[in-house]
Amino acid sequence: MNAVVTADIVNSTLMNKTLFSNLVNDLSDLFREDKIEFYRGDSFQAFIKNADDALLKCIKSRLLAIQYSEEKRIDIRLSISMGNLKSNVKVIGSNMDDLFVKSGRYFDKFQNSSRRLYITCGDEDKDFTYEIIAEYVDSLLGRVTAKQAEVLSIILSDKPQIEAAKLLGVTTATISQHVKAARFEEIESMLTKFKILTNQLQYGK
């Protein structure tokens, strides 16, 4: 099962060209194993081969953006649509597969909302649970500071706290404080629940 993400960078116009270019490069690197295509400057769509990875990659993308926050918060709005792609992905922008169309249409829900994350699969029962996961993750990430985002990005890349401390030149106690303040255990719990639900959807369990 695949996933398509439709997204845009919030407050991108407040970033200077160098920082914006760096963020775009960071996002391109994050989705390098899949496909990503930017349009209208600060908007993009990404095709994720394995739907299990969709929420993790979306969380990582938001953490990358939040790290660039200064006076104004930089963030990303993301709509995740999951299902089985019926065509080959060559050029994202002109792809009219249902999965791409559904993701784009679901993204329109952001117009009248302060939300930053939506998840849908088209199954009414599971979408109810995906909605709860999305709302909770959104609430957690909405409180994360730029420094906490930097720490979480490292931890979510399967690096231990001691390595994060070395990379950032701080003590492990400081890393531990950031991890606790950012409520990493709850983010991790949501990722686990997302994977379980997605596997149930994919394999009919």
Residue pairs with C-beta under 8 A, 6 or more apart in sequence:
1 50
1 51
1 82
1 83
1 84
1 198
1 201
1 202
2 47
2 48
2 49
2 50
2 51
2 82
2 83
2 84
2 85
2 99
3 47
3 48
3 50
3 51
3 53
3 54
3 80
3 81
3 82
4 45
4 46
4 47
4 48
4 80
4 81
4 85
4 99
4 100
4 102
4 103
5 45
5 46
5 48
5 54
5 57
5 58
5 78
5 79
5 80
5 81
5 103
6 43
6 44
6 45
6 78
6 79
6 81
6 103
6 104
6 106
6 107
7 43
7 44
7 45
7 46
7 58
7 61
7 76
7 77
7 78
7 79
7 107
8 40
8 42
8 43
8 44
8 76
8 77
9 20
9 23
9 42
9 43
9 65
9 74
9 75
9 76
10 65
10 73
10 74
10 75
10 76
10 77
10 116
11 72
11 73
11 74
11 75
12 20
12 23
12 41
12 42
12 74
13 42
14 71
14 72
14 74
15 23
15 68
15 74
19 68
20 42
22 68
23 64
23 65
23 68
23 74
24 38
26 64
27 36
27 44
27 61
27 64
28 36
30 57
30 60
30 61
30 64
31 46
31 48
31 57
31 61
33 49
34 46
34 47
34 48
34 49
34 57
35 46
35 47
35 89
35 92
36 44
36 45
36 46
36 47
36 92
37 44
37 45
37 46
37 91
37 92
37 93
38 44
39 45
39 93
45 92
45 93
45 100
45 103
45 104
46 57
46 92
47 85
47 89
47 92
47 100
48 54
48 57
51 82
51 198
51 202
52 195
52 198
52 199
54 80
54 82
54 119
54 194
54 198
55 80
55 119
55 133
55 137
55 190
55 191
55 194
55 195
56 156
56 191
58 76
58 78
58 80
58 117
59 137
59 141
59 156
59 187
59 191
60 153
60 156
60 157
61 76
61 78
62 75
62 76
62 78
62 116
62 117
62 141
62 149
63 141
63 144
63 149
63 150
63 152
63 153
63 156
64 149
64 153
65 74
65 75
65 76
66 73
66 74
66 75
66 141
66 144
66 145
66 146
66 149
67 146
67 149
67 150
67 153
68 74
68 146
69 75
69 145
69 146
70 146
75 116
75 141
76 116
77 107
77 110
77 115
77 116
77 117
78 116
78 117
78 118
79 103
79 104
79 106
79 107
79 109
79 110
79 117
79 118
79 119
79 120
80 103
80 117
80 118
80 119
80 120
80 134
81 99
81 100
81 102
81 103
81 106
81 120
81 121
82 99
82 119
82 120
82 121
82 122
82 198
82 201
83 98
83 99
83 102
83 121
83 122
84 99
85 97
85 99
86 97
86 98
86 99
87 95
87 97
89 95
92 100
102 120
102 122
106 118
106 120
107 118
109 115
109 118
110 118
115 134
115 135
115 138
116 138
116 141
116 142
117 134
117 135
117 137
117 138
117 141
118 131
118 134
119 127
119 130
119 131
119 133
119 134
119 194
120 127
120 130
121 127
121 130
121 198
121 201
123 201
126 197
126 200
126 201
129 193
129 197
130 194
130 197
133 190
133 193
133 194
133 197
136 186
136 190
137 187
137 190
140 182
140 183
140 186
140 187
140 190
141 187
143 182
143 183
144 152
144 182
145 181
145 182
147 178
148 178
148 181
148 182
149 182
150 168
151 164
151 168
151 175
151 178
151 179
151 182
152 178
152 179
152 182
152 184
152 187
154 163
154 164
154 167
154 168
155 161
155 164
155 179
155 184
159 167
161 172
161 175
161 176
161 179
162 172
164 175
165 171
165 172
165 174
165 175
168 175
199 205
